[in-house]
Amino acid sequence: MEKLTQNRLFWLGGAVLLSAVSASPALALAAGAALALSMGNEARSFTAKSSKYFLQWAVVLLGFGLEIGAVLKVGRSSLWITCAGISFTLAAGFVLGRLLGISRDLSLLISGGTAICGGSAIAALSEAMEASQADTAMALAVVFLLNAVALTVFPQVGHAFGLSQSSFGMWAAMAIHDTSSVVGAAASYGQQALGIATTVKLTRALWILPVAFIFARSRGNNAPLAVPWFLFGFLVAAVAGSFFVQANPFWHMLSLCGRHAMSGALFLVGAGLTLHDLRRIGSRPLLKGIALWVVVSCASLAAVLHFHLGA
């Protein structure tokens, strides 16, 4: 019992430490996985339960960082563009998942992370779907890897095609997973690209709630319709942070706490990985993630060029 308590304190302490220093999500996930795979995790049930609470509260707190008012100012066009893009991505992801024989939950998580906003979307969707830690960790790893690639590749492709700053901002917001990578790629392209990319990316993030609700129902049970509490919390937080602007410093602090908590949550998610999980899942999730991202990137670039989006 004493050893089990020490193990629990070790993993919880690691999560708190990485939250306190706001470690990058990719680093936090990798640290948890590396420790679990190298030294084992005898408190796996504890870390699984703890990661659940960390993720749920992180999602709620991140809602305070969304600016619904800024999204609405862009007009209905960005809502329809993101809706079409998300629908296309989910459909393409479904087809690729079936072709590659990937498990249903893992395929949905990769598709959802690609369609909406990367790691944050996967965190919310995994809780709504009650997905396993192994599937969640693998989906996150795929998305984080592609985010790193996007930071360097997208600006180069944008210059090669002669995209204007506004067009590049639109394309980056439509095709890159995480908000941080969208901001990084757009900022390197120019200030105007950054402004457009940030606003359109926020519009994409708003789709977390309806997509998570659909994914939760996709499990096919006959339970009464219900939305997980943390998604309601996310919506309330987004509304409060957007319309009670007098408290903006407070909302910003809560959103920052959410980003910190996400680091701890992903450390605990990584702690749930085992060698058996890695052997069972194999390389197909990465192949699907790459293929889906390439398809979405090419399709969104074609849409930007053909319809002069952002021009």
Summary of the structure (lengths in Angstrom):
residues: 311
radius of gyration: 19.0
end to end distance: 63.9
largest distance: 64.6
contacts: 1123
relative contact order: 0.20
helix: 83%
strand: 0%
